[in-house]
Structure formats: structure tokens, C-alpha cells
Amino acid sequence: MKALLISIIILFSTFASAQLKMALPTSFGIPIKEELKTFFPVSSGQLEDMLKGDVISEGDVVSPSEKEQKMMLFVSGVHPRNCTRAMRKLSLYENYNQYMDFVKESSYDDKTERIRLVINHTLLPFPMVVGFKIPRIKKEGHYPFLFENGFLKDLKGTVIVKEVGKFCLLGLKTDWRGPESKIPNVIFETFVQTVGKLGLEHLIRVSMF
């Protein structure tokens, strides 16, 4: 059953990514690779995919010790608009439940700059509640954040927003190490990698205009 679920999710992910294509000149490969090297060393194949308009997603979940899990996720893609235009809609965190099916609830407090999301997905045995502090991102830069509670408490991450010519390079890098969850490594890894890819693809799509 788990193998079937993974196959269905991967198939859906492949179909969804096929709906979002925007080819970039090969000359954009150098600034993209240079910008991302601090966060994740993208391979030649991954860079080629990004230049074709694909969102890349790399996830890894291991058990470094007994009753402990360690997770890494890197997601990146290029938005066909500049960062100012792209972030007009992407900074509306409270609307993320309207943008992505697996986000069931979303809220944001402008005073405290705290976002709260309730995430549920076929691969998850239970809903995931995450909360963290991050400003409304409206321009390029690197924005670190820390999950303050929930299943992935103490997860550290950085949102990447960088102008590349007339386009906007978007990315997310996260790292977490904590108590072993009820989710097996292979399922956990498939979940974060698939949801990361689908999430950024949806966000790019809904903020095109």
C-alpha cells in the first residue's frame, strides 16, 4: 500500500510539473548556480532542468542514531516575473490554504510576523502543524526562519528570493534533526520532496499574473 501511494504521488507530481514550463537561456545557468551554491550544490542535470522551467526538489531523511531522524530539503525554481511582482501574491501567507490543497489552514499575524500552517497529505499519518516567524517577503534577499512548535520543532530554514535578469529565482533550504517520528524514512523523504516540488510549482503558477 505504501509503495502504491508513493507511485501515485510521484505520478501526480510529474503531471503537475509538466504544466509549468518556461525555458531560460543557458547564460542564466551561471548566476543561478552561483547564487545557490551556498545552500545546495545543484548538479548539471538539476541546473539543466531549472533552465527548462522545471522546479527541482531534493529531499533526504536518515536515522543518525536510534530513535532519531534527520531531514534535509532543498527546492528551487525560476519565476517568470521579477521578484517584486512575484512576491505581491506569494507574501500573502494567510492565503496559502487557497493556493495549495495540502495546506488545510493558514494564518499570519503582521504584528508578530508569525505564520501558522496546518498541512495534511496522503503520505502523512496525521496533520502537521507548523508555526514560525518570517516577514512578508516583498523583495529579493535571504530570509532565515525557525519552526517554533509542532512536529518539526526547531527546523531551520532559509527562503531564497533573488533577481536573475528579468526573472526571480526562488528557493527553500531546510534542515531538521529530532526525535524519531511515526513516519518511516522512505515515506518521510518522499513526502517532503514531493510536497516541496508541488508547493513551489503551485505558488509560481498562482502568482503568474
One Martini backbone bead per residue (centre of mass of N, CA, C, O) as a GRO file, in nm:
protein
  209
    1MET     BB    1   0.058   0.062  -0.022
    2LYS     BB    2   0.296   0.258   0.004
    3ALA     BB    3   0.400   0.219  -0.286
    4LEU     BB    4   0.141   0.320  -0.423
    5LEU     BB    5   0.137   0.605  -0.305
    6ILE     BB    6   0.407   0.694  -0.415
    7SER     BB    7   0.339   0.654  -0.717
    8ILE     BB    8   0.103   0.854  -0.729
    9ILE     BB    9   0.253   1.107  -0.635
   10ILE     BB   10   0.473   1.107  -0.854
   11LEU     BB   11   0.281   1.117  -1.095
   12PHE     BB   12   0.148   1.386  -1.018
   13SER     BB   13   0.406   1.552  -1.013
   14THR     BB   14   0.478   1.512  -1.312
   15PHE     BB   15   0.218   1.636  -1.427
   16ALA     BB   16   0.237   1.916  -1.293
   17SER     BB   17   0.517   2.001  -1.413
   18ALA     BB   18   0.417   1.995  -1.717
   19GLN     BB   19   0.244   2.273  -1.676
   20LEU     BB   20   0.543   2.407  -1.612
   21LYS     BB   21   0.695   2.619  -1.861
   22MET     BB   22   1.030   2.798  -1.878
   23ALA     BB   23   1.261   2.894  -2.080
   24LEU     BB   24   1.614   2.947  -2.052
   25PRO     BB   25   1.896   3.069  -2.096
   26THR     BB   26   2.211   2.939  -2.044
   27SER     BB   27   2.333   3.204  -1.910
   28PHE     BB   28   2.168   3.159  -1.631
   29GLY     BB   29   2.333   2.929  -1.494
   30ILE     BB   30   2.556   3.083  -1.343
   31PRO     BB   31   2.390   3.265  -1.140
   32ILE     BB   32   2.231   3.030  -1.017
   33LYS     BB   33   2.468   2.858  -0.911
   34GLU     BB   34   2.598   3.083  -0.739
   35GLU     BB   35   2.355   3.137  -0.548
   36LEU     BB   36   2.312   2.819  -0.449
   37LYS     BB   37   2.591   2.709  -0.329
   38THR     BB   38   2.539   2.778  -0.022
   39PHE     BB   39   2.290   2.564  -0.002
   40PHE     BB   40   2.319   2.398  -0.295
   41PRO     BB   41   2.475   2.165  -0.512
   42VAL     BB   42   2.393   2.173  -0.814
   43SER     BB   43   2.355   1.993  -1.078
   44SER     BB   44   2.363   1.977  -1.411
   45GLY     BB   45   2.081   1.848  -1.435
   46GLN     BB   46   1.928   2.049  -1.252
   47LEU     BB   47   2.002   2.304  -1.410
   48GLU     BB   48   1.873   2.216  -1.673
   49ASP     BB   49   1.585   2.194  -1.561
   50MET     BB   50   1.556   2.492  -1.476
   51LEU     BB   51   1.599   2.605  -1.771
   52LYS     BB   52   1.325   2.448  -1.861
   53GLY     BB   53   1.116   2.510  -1.597
   54ASP     BB   54   1.184   2.349  -1.350
   55VAL     BB   55   1.132   2.201  -1.043
   56ILE     BB   56   1.343   2.135  -0.779
   57SER     BB   57   1.385   1.834  -0.559
   58GLU     BB   58   1.563   1.764  -0.244
   59GLY     BB   59   1.557   1.474  -0.037
   60ASP     BB   60   1.647   1.374   0.314
   61VAL     BB   61   1.624   1.071   0.521
   62VAL     BB   62   1.757   0.981   0.841
   63SER     BB   63   1.924   0.766   1.099
   64PRO     BB   64   2.176   0.861   1.315
   65SER     BB   65   1.999   0.729   1.545
   66GLU     BB   66   1.828   0.606   1.784
   67LYS     BB   67   1.533   0.763   1.778
   68GLU     BB   68   1.618   0.929   1.504
   69GLN     BB   69   1.596   1.219   1.284
   70LYS     BB   70   1.696   1.339   0.947
   71MET     BB   71   1.644   1.646   0.754
   72MET     BB   72   1.641   1.740   0.398
   73LEU     BB   73   1.561   2.043   0.200
   74PHE     BB   74   1.546   2.126  -0.159
   75VAL     BB   75   1.408   2.412  -0.337
   76SER     BB   76   1.376   2.514  -0.695
   77GLY     BB   77   1.296   2.812  -0.900
   78VAL     BB   78   1.165   3.002  -1.181
   79HIS     BB   79   1.025   3.307  -1.217
   80PRO     BB   80   0.868   3.496  -1.487
   81ARG     BB   81   0.908   3.717  -1.278
   82ASN     BB   82   0.976   3.947  -1.080
   83CYS     BB   83   1.002   3.975  -0.742
   84THR     BB   84   0.795   4.195  -0.690
   85ARG     BB   85   0.560   4.054  -0.843
   86ALA     BB   86   0.569   3.773  -0.714
   87MET     BB   87   0.537   3.875  -0.398
   88ARG     BB   88   0.252   3.992  -0.389
   89LYS     BB   89   0.127   3.694  -0.346
   90LEU     BB   90   0.340   3.521  -0.178
   91SER     BB   91   0.302   3.716   0.090
   92LEU     BB   92   0.010   3.574   0.131
   93TYR     BB   93  -0.001   3.346   0.369
   94GLU     BB   94  -0.313   3.333   0.444
   95ASN     BB   95  -0.364   3.197   0.133
   96TYR     BB   96  -0.235   2.903   0.112
   97ASN     BB   97  -0.504   2.732   0.128
   98GLN     BB   98  -0.573   2.830  -0.176
   99TYR     BB   99  -0.308   2.726  -0.330
  100MET     BB  100  -0.293   2.450  -0.146
  101ASP     BB  101  -0.429   2.146  -0.070
  102PHE     BB  102  -0.228   2.061   0.183
  103VAL     BB  103  -0.334   2.335   0.295
  104LYS     BB  104  -0.581   2.380   0.542
  105GLU     BB  105  -0.426   2.610   0.709
  106SER     BB  106  -0.393   2.982   0.729
  107SER     BB  107  -0.183   3.226   0.903
  108TYR     BB  108  -0.123   3.588   0.986
  109ASP     BB  109   0.089   3.810   1.184
  110ASP     BB  110   0.203   4.130   1.149
  111LYS     BB  111   0.318   4.193   1.434
  112THR     BB  112   0.483   3.905   1.474
  113GLU     BB  113   0.549   3.744   1.208
  114ARG     BB  114   0.341   3.491   1.213
  115ILE     BB  115   0.308   3.159   1.098
  116ARG     BB  116   0.030   2.925   1.024
  117LEU     BB  117   0.020   2.566   0.954
  118VAL     BB  118  -0.190   2.313   0.804
  119ILE     BB  119  -0.085   1.982   0.718
  120ASN     BB  120  -0.209   1.754   0.459
  121HIS     BB  121  -0.148   1.407   0.352
  122THR     BB  122  -0.136   1.096   0.227
  123LEU     BB  123   0.159   1.035   0.372
  124LEU     BB  124   0.022   1.122   0.632
  125PRO     BB  125  -0.083   1.015   0.958
  126PHE     BB  126  -0.090   1.332   1.021
  127PRO     BB  127  -0.127   1.640   1.099
  128MET     BB  128   0.067   1.937   1.035
  129VAL     BB  129   0.202   2.175   1.265
  130VAL     BB  130   0.319   2.508   1.185
  131GLY     BB  131   0.550   2.761   1.328
  132PHE     BB  132   0.668   3.094   1.222
  133LYS     BB  133   0.906   3.352   1.163
  134ILE     BB  134   0.817   3.598   0.903
  135PRO     BB  135   0.823   3.812   0.673
  136ARG     BB  136   0.705   3.998   0.427
  137ILE     BB  137   0.800   3.914   0.115
  138LYS     BB  138   0.900   4.182  -0.138
  139LYS     BB  139   1.209   4.104  -0.177
  140GLU     BB  140   1.513   4.042  -0.216
  141GLY     BB  141   1.668   3.760  -0.043
  142HIS     BB  142   1.749   3.628   0.282
  143TYR     BB  143   1.523   3.410   0.488
  144PRO     BB  144   1.520   3.319   0.798
  145PHE     BB  145   1.398   3.027   0.991
  146LEU     BB  146   1.190   2.888   1.273
  147PHE     BB  147   1.049   2.627   1.419
  148GLU     BB  148   0.850   2.652   1.723
  149ASN     BB  149   0.660   2.403   1.647
  150GLY     BB  150   0.574   2.087   1.637
  151PHE     BB  151   0.693   1.822   1.462
  152LEU     BB  152   0.940   2.037   1.348
  153LYS     BB  153   1.091   2.134   1.577
  154ASP     BB  154   1.377   2.335   1.499
  155LEU     BB  155   1.361   2.404   1.221
  156LYS     BB  156   1.579   2.511   0.963
  157GLY     BB  157   1.563   2.804   0.738
  158THR     BB  158   1.562   2.928   0.385
  159VAL     BB  159   1.470   3.195   0.189
  160ILE     BB  160   1.493   3.243  -0.169
  161VAL     BB  161   1.537   3.576  -0.326
  162LYS     BB  162   1.635   3.629  -0.676
  163GLU     BB  163   1.757   3.814  -0.916
  164VAL     BB  164   1.740   3.709  -1.277
  165GLY     BB  165   1.714   3.947  -1.434
  166LYS     BB  166   1.365   3.925  -1.515
  167PHE     BB  167   1.377   3.719  -1.289
  168CYS     BB  168   1.290   3.471  -1.017
  169LEU     BB  169   1.461   3.323  -0.769
  170LEU     BB  170   1.353   3.029  -0.596
  171GLY     BB  171   1.391   2.909  -0.247
  172LEU     BB  172   1.452   2.611  -0.024
  173LYS     BB  173   1.614   2.553   0.297
  174THR     BB  174   1.628   2.257   0.509
  175ASP     BB  175   1.683   2.159   0.863
  176TRP     BB  176   1.656   1.846   1.061
  177ARG     BB  177   1.661   1.731   1.416
  178GLY     BB  178   1.498   1.450   1.582
  179PRO     BB  179   1.264   1.273   1.686
  180GLU     BB  180   1.117   1.000   1.614
  181SER     BB  181   0.876   0.918   1.407
  182LYS     BB  182   0.597   0.755   1.246
  183ILE     BB  183   0.778   0.800   0.990
  184PRO     BB  184   0.928   0.663   0.755
  185ASN     BB  185   1.191   0.757   0.574
  186VAL     BB  186   1.077   0.706   0.283
  187ILE     BB  187   0.813   0.863   0.330
  188PHE     BB  188   0.927   1.129   0.432
  189GLU     BB  189   1.100   1.191   0.182
  190THR     BB  190   0.871   1.186  -0.027
  191PHE     BB  191   0.703   1.405   0.099
  192VAL     BB  192   0.898   1.653   0.101
  193GLN     BB  193   0.972   1.640  -0.201
  194THR     BB  194   0.685   1.655  -0.323
  195VAL     BB  195   0.571   1.903  -0.170
  196GLY     BB  196   0.792   2.098  -0.251
  197LYS     BB  197   0.739   2.090  -0.555
  198LEU     BB  198   0.431   2.145  -0.562
  199GLY     BB  199   0.436   2.407  -0.402
  200LEU     BB  200   0.611   2.582  -0.597
  201GLU     BB  201   0.444   2.539  -0.848
  202HIS     BB  202   0.185   2.667  -0.738
  203LEU     BB  203   0.301   2.945  -0.661
  204ILE     BB  204   0.386   3.025  -0.943
  205ARG     BB  205   0.113   2.994  -1.083
  206VAL     BB  206  -0.066   3.195  -0.896
  207SER     BB  207   0.170   3.443  -0.961
  208MET     BB  208   0.174   3.527  -1.270
  209PHE     BB  209  -0.073   3.776  -1.238
   0.00000   0.00000   0.00000
